[in-house]
């Protein structure tokens, strides 16, 4: 009988054998800085959001100064991002709301919270969904146990039949997290996101995935269908395992 947890663990182990040596925590931001970085990254290339993040640091020097600045000045700093005209006021709104709720602009208190409670609190702010809350918990120096799911991770999961494409990235986050072994550490959960993301970036492309180079091909019905069709991508959405 098919056991999804066993299958996910097998997928993890195979992908880790390919990408594991490349995986490191990529920065050591405090939780507030990670939240800012995550808000800038929405629908934006990592290199562009990183440039915008650096622009904010250089132009304002503190998140309090970003919060209190003229929105037009913040928008200029966010020019490398997609939709800076939307992200600038949203970022300032979130920074103000945190200040109102906490009396200061600092998220270090999240370290003392249960992960689920911390994520629920973060997701109460506009523009902060499951992916963003998981990123703050996992990527920041909290190094907590949470699974971010980006578009590459999501695409690979759909093609493997782990989730239905109709679920969407937001709801997929919790489902995919619950499919991982309960004994997975925070670092192993981070690793899982990284190997799924990297596989989507390097092999399981949105258009014309390189199924012939995939270490999961024998376990992926979608990949076998694509390979048998000459490597052609068949629909406007990632195919679903039936």
Rosetta silent file (secondary structure, phi, psi, omega in degrees, C-alpha in Angstrom):
SEQUENCE: XXXXXXXXXXXXXXXXXXXXXXXXXXXXXXXXXXXXXXXXXXXXXXXXXXXXXXXXXXXXXXXXXXXXXXXXXXXXXXXXXXXXXXXXXXXXXXXXXXXXXXXXXXXXXXXXXXXXXXXXXXXXXXXXXXXXXXXXXXXXXXXXXXXXXXXXXXXXXXXXXXXXXXXXXXXXXXXXXXXXXXXXXXXXXXXXXXXXXXXXXXXXXXXXXXXXXXXXXXXXXXXXXXXXXXXXXXXXXXXXXX
SCORE:     score description
SCORE:     0.000 S_00000001
   1 L     0.000  138.368 -177.996    0.000    0.000    0.000 S_00000001
   2 L   -66.722  126.443  176.265    1.259    3.500   -0.924 S_00000001
   3 L  -117.045  114.220 -173.913    2.524    5.438    2.093 S_00000001
   4 H   -63.617  -36.351 -179.745    2.997    9.111    1.343 S_00000001
   5 H   -66.025  -40.047  177.182    5.421    9.660    4.224 S_00000001
   6 H   -63.970  -40.662 -179.636    7.654    6.826    3.027 S_00000001
   7 H   -65.259  -44.436  179.611    7.536    8.222   -0.501 S_00000001
   8 H   -61.735  -40.145  179.041    8.386   11.762    0.631 S_00000001
   9 H   -65.044  -39.151  177.410   11.326   10.442    2.643 S_00000001
  10 H   -64.402  -42.835  176.602   12.568    8.526   -0.409 S_00000001
  11 H   -59.574  -47.531  179.518   12.243   11.674   -2.526 S_00000001
  12 H   -57.230  -48.066 -176.206   14.112   13.667    0.105 S_00000001
  13 H   -64.576  -40.265  179.381   16.950   11.146    0.320 S_00000001
  14 H   -66.431  -44.845 -179.044   17.404   10.918   -3.442 S_00000001
  15 H   -69.691  -35.010  179.412   17.417   14.679   -3.918 S_00000001
  16 H   -65.456  -33.910  177.797   19.679   15.221   -0.921 S_00000001
  17 H   -62.728  -28.563 -179.717   22.200   12.827   -2.498 S_00000001
  18 H   -87.285  -46.118 -169.618   22.285   15.180   -5.502 S_00000001
  19 H  -109.602   -8.875 -170.584   22.024   18.637   -3.884 S_00000001
  20 H   -58.858  -35.991 -177.624   22.858   18.140   -0.221 S_00000001
  21 H   -67.475  -15.912 -177.497   26.502   19.155   -0.426 S_00000001
  22 H   -91.373   -8.630 -168.527   25.426   22.585   -1.753 S_00000001
  23 L   -88.426  124.384  173.264   23.064   23.440    1.103 S_00000001
  24 L  -142.133  153.009  168.168   23.979   26.031    3.696 S_00000001
  25 L   -61.818  127.896 -168.844   21.951   28.594    5.616 S_00000001
  26 L   -88.116  -14.140  170.476   22.360   31.553    3.277 S_00000001
  27 L  -159.910  178.819 -173.440   22.242   34.334    5.850 S_00000001
  28 L  -132.894   50.258 -177.900   21.847   35.010    9.560 S_00000001
  29 L   -73.406  150.064  167.775   19.205   37.714    9.748 S_00000001
  30 L   -69.088  164.296 -174.359   17.247   38.481   12.887 S_00000001
  31 H   -59.174  -37.259  179.505   13.505   37.657   12.512 S_00000001
  32 H   -66.850  -44.186  178.025   12.443   41.212   11.651 S_00000001
  33 H   -62.792  -37.369  177.555   15.079   41.552    8.955 S_00000001
  34 H   -65.278  -38.701  177.732   14.034   38.162    7.587 S_00000001
  35 H   -63.295  -44.045  177.240   10.429   39.317    7.461 S_00000001
  36 H   -59.585  -47.986  179.688   11.458   42.415    5.505 S_00000001
  37 H   -57.939  -41.900 -179.192   13.529   40.281    3.142 S_00000001
  38 H   -66.835  -42.036  178.566   10.616   37.900    2.640 S_00000001
  39 H   -62.803  -34.395  178.723    8.129   40.674    1.897 S_00000001
  40 H   -73.327  -24.745 -171.971   10.488   42.045   -0.749 S_00000001
  41 H   -80.767  -11.340 -176.689   10.967   38.622   -2.337 S_00000001
  42 L   -57.537  120.135  178.787    7.357   38.083   -3.426 S_00000001
  43 L    53.718   36.940 -178.681    7.347   37.412   -7.181 S_00000001
  44 L  -137.556  141.457  175.925   10.870   38.775   -7.428 S_00000001
  45 L   -61.493  144.843 -177.518   14.191   37.158   -8.288 S_00000001
  46 H   -56.339  -40.158 -178.272   16.384   36.594   -5.234 S_00000001
  47 H   -64.774  -35.007 -178.979   19.162   38.783   -6.624 S_00000001
  48 H   -74.901  -41.278  178.396   16.742   41.682   -7.146 S_00000001
  49 H   -68.469  -33.955  176.860   15.124   41.435   -3.712 S_00000001
  50 H   -64.944  -38.167  177.609   18.579   41.199   -2.124 S_00000001
  51 H   -64.810  -41.775  179.126   19.579   44.390   -3.931 S_00000001
  52 H   -65.942  -39.443  178.009   16.463   46.157   -2.665 S_00000001
  53 H   -60.416  -45.677  177.887   17.121   44.928    0.881 S_00000001
  54 H   -63.805  -38.120  176.731   20.651   46.348    0.737 S_00000001
  55 H   -58.275  -43.725  179.240   19.271   49.601   -0.660 S_00000001
  56 H   -62.007  -45.165 -179.721   17.006   49.944    2.374 S_00000001
  57 H   -61.800  -44.248 -177.167   19.872   49.305    4.769 S_00000001
  58 H   -71.171  -36.299 -175.216   22.152   51.793    3.042 S_00000001
  59 H   -80.548  -31.475 -171.199   19.524   54.504    2.598 S_00000001
  60 H  -119.920  -27.636  174.144   17.852   54.355    6.014 S_00000001
  61 L    82.279  -22.213  178.696   20.138   52.532    8.461 S_00000001
  62 L  -155.471  157.769  178.767   17.347   51.038   10.581 S_00000001
  63 H   -71.095  -27.082  174.131   13.901   49.511   10.145 S_00000001
  64 H   -62.084  -40.570  178.799   12.494   52.314   12.306 S_00000001
  65 H   -68.576  -36.260  174.756   13.751   54.805    9.742 S_00000001
  66 H   -62.776  -45.684  179.481   12.197   52.777    6.934 S_00000001
  67 H   -55.857  -41.861 -171.278    8.905   52.746    8.861 S_00000001
  68 H   -95.015   -3.069 -175.616    8.908   56.521    9.334 S_00000001
  69 L   -74.645  165.616  170.653   10.279   57.590    5.944 S_00000001
  70 L   -65.184  133.300 -175.471    8.365   59.168    3.109 S_00000001
  71 H   -59.185  -31.575  179.875    6.845   56.305    1.128 S_00000001
  72 H   -64.515  -35.373  178.188    8.285   57.707   -2.117 S_00000001
  73 H   -68.993  -39.153  177.314   11.808   57.361   -0.728 S_00000001
  74 H   -65.796  -40.162  179.561   11.166   53.759    0.259 S_00000001
  75 H   -61.069  -38.884  177.577    9.751   53.065   -3.185 S_00000001
  76 H   -61.364  -42.954  179.694   12.950   54.333   -4.797 S_00000001
  77 H   -64.618  -29.181 -177.332   15.007   51.926   -2.677 S_00000001
  78 L   -90.944   10.633 -176.318   12.732   49.059   -3.729 S_00000001
  79 L   -54.345  -34.547  178.955   13.086   49.779   -7.435 S_00000001
  80 L   -64.937  -19.945 -178.693   14.894   46.448   -8.142 S_00000001
  81 L   -79.284  160.654  164.683   11.764   44.570   -6.936 S_00000001
  82 L   -71.627  144.626  175.732    8.621   43.873   -8.863 S_00000001
  83 L    51.053   52.492  177.932    5.795   46.270   -7.889 S_00000001
  84 H   -60.851  -27.601 -179.835    7.804   48.643   -5.646 S_00000001
  85 H   -68.114  -22.614  175.562    4.789   50.985   -5.658 S_00000001
  86 H   -93.573  -38.798 -174.447    2.834   48.270   -3.804 S_00000001
  87 H   -72.267  -32.952 -178.565    5.617   46.860   -1.651 S_00000001
  88 H   -62.100  -54.809  179.170    6.767   50.188   -0.200 S_00000001
  89 H   -66.125  -33.500  178.516    3.461   51.125    1.496 S_00000001
  90 H   -65.385  -43.786  178.391    2.808   47.498    2.483 S_00000001
  91 H   -60.120  -47.048  179.569    6.214   47.191    4.130 S_00000001
  92 H   -63.568  -37.533  177.587    5.703   50.397    6.071 S_00000001
  93 H   -60.234  -46.706 -179.650    2.222   49.264    7.095 S_00000001
  94 H   -63.860  -42.916  179.401    3.553   46.000    8.516 S_00000001
  95 H   -62.442  -37.907  178.156    6.373   47.768   10.368 S_00000001
  96 H   -69.211  -40.740 -179.519    3.877   50.195   11.917 S_00000001
  97 H   -65.239  -39.901  177.075    1.493   47.424   12.941 S_00000001
  98 H   -61.234  -44.235  179.666    4.295   45.492   14.636 S_00000001
  99 H   -61.294  -41.943  179.534    5.283   48.625   16.517 S_00000001
 100 H   -63.431  -40.922 -176.573    1.681   49.209   17.604 S_00000001
 101 H   -77.375  -34.055 -172.785    1.268   45.663   18.856 S_00000001
 102 H  -105.047  -16.728 -176.544    4.654   45.254   20.506 S_00000001
 103 L    80.940   -0.538  177.465    5.591   48.772   21.524 S_00000001
 104 L  -159.412  164.942 -179.073    8.856   48.367   19.625 S_00000001
 105 L  -102.202   83.709 -175.284   10.066   47.210   16.231 S_00000001
 106 L  -160.515  136.300  179.477   11.598   43.856   17.126 S_00000001
 107 L  -115.982   14.292 -178.588   10.583   40.227   16.567 S_00000001
 108 H   -61.928  -22.594  179.809   13.170   38.498   18.733 S_00000001
 109 H   -62.612  -19.903  179.680   10.383   37.534   21.147 S_00000001
 110 H   -60.034  -23.906  179.917    9.264   34.892   18.616 S_00000001
 111 H   -60.710  -27.030 -178.607   12.113   32.697   19.874 S_00000001
 112 H   -93.271    4.703 -177.606   10.114   32.064   23.037 S_00000001
 113 L  -102.646  153.672  166.725    6.901   31.091   21.252 S_00000001
 114 L   -59.139  139.779 -175.020    5.561   27.799   19.991 S_00000001
 115 H   -57.828  -45.133 -178.976    6.234   27.664   16.242 S_00000001
 116 H   -62.038  -41.184  178.878    2.555   27.321   15.306 S_00000001
 117 H   -66.459  -39.591  179.101    1.617   30.277   17.511 S_00000001
 118 H   -63.779  -41.125 -179.774    4.462   32.351   16.095 S_00000001
 119 H   -69.152  -39.367  176.621    3.376   31.613   12.544 S_00000001
 120 H   -61.259  -41.301  179.138   -0.261   32.427   13.308 S_00000001
 121 H   -63.429  -47.043  179.952    0.831   35.752   14.791 S_00000001
 122 H   -61.371  -39.249 -176.305    2.972   36.586   11.769 S_00000001
 123 L   -74.712   -2.925  175.037    0.189   35.648    9.356 S_00000001
 124 L   -77.487  -11.232 -178.588   -2.118   38.195   10.996 S_00000001
 125 L   -92.577  146.206 -178.552   -0.236   40.927    9.128 S_00000001
 126 L   -61.608  133.970  177.887   -1.161   41.949    5.572 S_00000001
 127 L    84.266   -0.602 -179.711    0.893   40.227    2.912 S_00000001
 128 L  -108.038  105.384  178.736    2.275   37.587    5.288 S_00000001
 129 L  -106.548 -168.672 -177.805    1.073   34.110    4.337 S_00000001
 130 H   -58.126  -39.909  179.334    2.235   30.575    5.188 S_00000001
 131 H   -63.429  -43.990 -177.631    5.308   30.768    2.969 S_00000001
 132 H   -67.350  -43.432 -179.953    6.430   34.048    4.540 S_00000001
 133 H   -64.136  -39.737  178.266    5.824   32.939    8.122 S_00000001
 134 H   -65.101  -38.347  179.417    7.716   29.696    7.500 S_00000001
 135 H   -63.471  -42.031  178.951   10.600   31.632    5.950 S_00000001
 136 H   -61.766  -44.726 -178.701   10.890   33.884    9.011 S_00000001
 137 H   -67.944  -42.808 -173.246   10.934   30.888   11.349 S_00000001
 138 H   -85.604  -44.580 -171.560   13.279   28.740    9.243 S_00000001
 139 H   -82.621  -28.974 -177.709   15.615   31.176    7.469 S_00000001
 140 L   -73.443  179.347  179.491   16.226   33.687   10.265 S_00000001
 141 L   -72.463    2.463  168.641   18.562   33.115   13.183 S_00000001
 142 L   -66.171  -34.605 -179.382   15.609   31.520   14.973 S_00000001
 143 L    49.712   47.978 -176.967   16.438   28.407   12.891 S_00000001
 144 L   -87.818  173.346 -175.071   12.992   27.027   13.713 S_00000001
 145 L   -93.081   94.550  178.961   11.139   24.002   12.383 S_00000001
 146 L  -153.806  150.532 -175.317    8.966   25.227    9.507 S_00000001
 147 L  -114.216  103.092  171.317    8.742   24.410    5.801 S_00000001
 148 L   -70.141  146.504  176.944    8.628   27.268    3.285 S_00000001
 149 L  -129.886  109.132  177.320    7.146   26.286   -0.084 S_00000001
 150 L   -95.898 -175.753 -174.451    8.063   28.416   -3.080 S_00000001
 151 H   -65.160  -34.495  178.545    6.871   28.015   -6.663 S_00000001
 152 H   -68.102  -47.935  177.776    9.665   25.570   -7.595 S_00000001
 153 H   -56.992  -47.170 -179.260    9.026   23.391   -4.533 S_00000001
 154 H   -59.856  -45.250 -178.460    5.295   23.492   -5.239 S_00000001
 155 H   -61.572  -44.783  179.356    5.735   22.496   -8.896 S_00000001
 156 H   -62.840  -42.262 -179.464    7.878   19.472   -8.021 S_00000001
 157 H   -63.072  -41.148  178.593    5.387   18.372   -5.350 S_00000001
 158 H   -64.144  -45.543 -177.094    2.467   18.613   -7.783 S_00000001
 159 H   -67.781  -26.412  176.133    4.265   16.639  -10.467 S_00000001
 160 L   -82.656   -5.816 -179.612    5.148   13.928   -7.970 S_00000001
 161 L    81.129   16.247 -179.446    1.494   13.662   -6.983 S_00000001
 162 L   -76.155  -27.360  177.614    2.079   14.821   -3.404 S_00000001
 163 L  -144.791  159.737  175.633   -0.587   17.520   -3.728 S_00000001
 164 L   -86.247  139.480 -178.349   -3.292   18.514   -6.181 S_00000001
 165 H   -58.694  -27.113 -177.074   -2.539   21.582   -8.270 S_00000001
 166 H   -70.436  -15.912 -177.605   -5.921   23.054   -7.276 S_00000001
 167 H   -65.828  -39.432 -178.309   -4.777   23.403   -3.657 S_00000001
 168 H    86.410  158.255 -174.351   -2.521   26.357   -4.408 S_00000001
 169 H   -63.166  -37.232 -176.978    0.806   27.298   -2.852 S_00000001
 170 H   -61.366  -54.505 -179.295   -0.658   28.757    0.353 S_00000001
 171 H   -71.169  -27.902 -179.342   -2.573   25.681    1.499 S_00000001
 172 H   -61.471  -29.934 -176.482    0.106   23.350    0.126 S_00000001
 173 H   -52.429  -53.487 -176.791    2.534   24.631    2.745 S_00000001
 174 H   -69.878  -38.059 -179.433    0.904   22.870    5.711 S_00000001
 175 H   -62.957  -48.064 -178.492    0.065   19.712    3.776 S_00000001
 176 H   -66.744  -36.132  177.766    3.626   19.217    2.562 S_00000001
 177 H   -62.889  -40.297 -178.675    5.030   20.004    5.993 S_00000001
 178 H   -72.624  -14.709  177.434    2.817   17.332    7.556 S_00000001
 179 L   -81.020  -13.838 -179.704    4.067   14.763    5.037 S_00000001
 180 L   -79.520  153.823  179.155    7.597   14.998    6.425 S_00000001
 181 L   -57.467  138.645 -178.511    8.759   12.644    9.178 S_00000001
 182 L   -60.661  -26.996 -177.506    7.796   13.881   12.641 S_00000001
 183 L   -85.249   -1.189  177.445   11.390   13.358   13.755 S_00000001
 184 L   -59.951  133.282  176.064   12.804   15.721   11.105 S_00000001
 185 L   -79.140  172.154  175.979   14.818   18.468   12.737 S_00000001
 186 H   -58.532  -41.797  179.810   14.556   22.134   11.800 S_00000001
 187 H   -66.482  -39.295  178.757   17.704   21.779    9.665 S_00000001
 188 H   -66.398  -35.092  177.065   16.343   18.703    7.889 S_00000001
 189 H   -67.825  -41.512  174.516   13.130   20.595    7.121 S_00000001
 190 H   -59.674  -45.797  179.213   15.203   23.476    5.743 S_00000001
 191 H   -58.546  -40.184 -177.996   17.200   20.950    3.702 S_00000001
 192 H   -63.640  -45.795  176.304   13.997   19.461    2.295 S_00000001
 193 H   -57.978  -43.937 -177.074   12.789   22.825    1.056 S_00000001
 194 H   -63.691  -43.303 -177.632   16.197   23.478   -0.458 S_00000001
 195 H   -70.788  -36.440  177.631   16.444   20.168   -2.349 S_00000001
 196 H   -67.507  -43.528  178.791   12.888   20.469   -3.692 S_00000001
 197 H   -62.381  -47.690 -178.243   13.485   24.083   -4.737 S_00000001
 198 H   -63.685  -36.244  178.412   16.829   23.309   -6.360 S_00000001
 199 H   -65.131  -38.651  176.442   15.364   20.378   -8.267 S_00000001
 200 H   -66.174  -33.979 -179.585   12.682   22.677   -9.627 S_00000001
 201 H   -75.914  -33.942 -169.410   15.312   25.238  -10.629 S_00000001
 202 H  -104.535  -22.640 -175.692   17.775   22.806  -12.202 S_00000001
 203 L  -134.164  -53.324 -172.794   15.716   19.917  -13.626 S_00000001
 204 L   -87.897   65.014 -176.372   11.943   20.128  -13.125 S_00000001
 205 L   -65.968  156.599  176.281   11.473   23.325  -15.124 S_00000001
 206 L   -61.361  -48.038  176.325    8.058   24.903  -15.634 S_00000001
 207 L  -107.091  134.950  177.238    8.490   24.544  -19.392 S_00000001
 208 L    50.995   62.423  176.632   10.215   21.508  -20.909 S_00000001
 209 L   -59.733  145.417 -177.248   11.396   19.808  -17.706 S_00000001
 210 L   -86.512   66.510 -173.793   14.588   17.773  -18.151 S_00000001
 211 H   -61.448  -28.918  179.349   12.951   14.493  -17.161 S_00000001
 212 H   -65.912  -19.240  179.791   15.751   12.465  -18.706 S_00000001
 213 H  -103.206   11.504 -172.009   18.117   13.903  -16.077 S_00000001
 214 L   -92.778  127.109  178.967   15.757   13.356  -13.139 S_00000001
 215 L   -74.827   -5.609  179.743   16.722   11.007  -10.302 S_00000001
 216 L  -106.106    4.351 -170.744   13.017   10.667   -9.485 S_00000001
 217 H   -56.185  -40.088 -177.642   11.851    9.647  -12.968 S_00000001
 218 H   -67.474  -16.720 -179.991   11.106    6.033  -12.047 S_00000001
 219 H  -109.483    6.974 -174.376    8.779    7.275   -9.282 S_00000001
 220 L  -120.674  103.961  179.726    7.184   10.124  -11.214 S_00000001
 221 H   -63.337  -38.154  177.682    4.258    9.281  -13.473 S_00000001
 222 H   -58.636  -46.849 -179.605    4.121   12.843  -14.704 S_00000001
 223 H   -61.717  -39.990  179.537    7.764   12.685  -15.763 S_00000001
 224 H   -65.955  -37.088  177.457    7.261    9.430  -17.615 S_00000001
 225 H   -66.068  -42.394  179.505    4.294   10.935  -19.494 S_00000001
 226 H   -65.318  -43.452 -179.904    6.316   13.993  -20.424 S_00000001
 227 H   -62.470  -40.593 -178.805    9.294   11.865  -21.483 S_00000001
 228 H   -70.329  -21.681  177.883    7.076    9.623  -23.620 S_00000001
 229 L   -90.057   12.843  178.317    5.639   12.723  -25.289 S_00000001
 230 L    82.474   21.711  177.155    9.129   13.762  -26.360 S_00000001
 231 L    80.630   12.819 -178.783    9.745   16.070  -23.433 S_00000001
 232 L   -86.428  138.845  176.941    6.947   18.448  -24.360 S_00000001
 233 L   -80.050  135.629 -165.412    5.087   20.279  -21.646 S_00000001
 234 L  -101.949  -25.067 -176.056    1.393   19.549  -22.006 S_00000001
 235 L  -140.929  175.681  179.889   -0.743   22.114  -20.152 S_00000001
 236 L   -76.997   -9.677  178.333   -0.795   25.580  -18.637 S_00000001
 237 L  -124.529  158.080  176.970   -0.505   24.127  -15.140 S_00000001
 238 L   -56.962  132.123 -179.387    1.891   21.542  -13.704 S_00000001
 239 L   -60.115  154.817 -178.694    0.548   18.089  -14.628 S_00000001
 240 L  -110.034  138.254  172.026   -1.080   16.037  -11.888 S_00000001
 241 L   -68.469  130.104  175.809   -0.303   12.440  -11.050 S_00000001
 242 L  -109.770    0.000    0.000   -3.442   10.343  -11.520 S_00000001
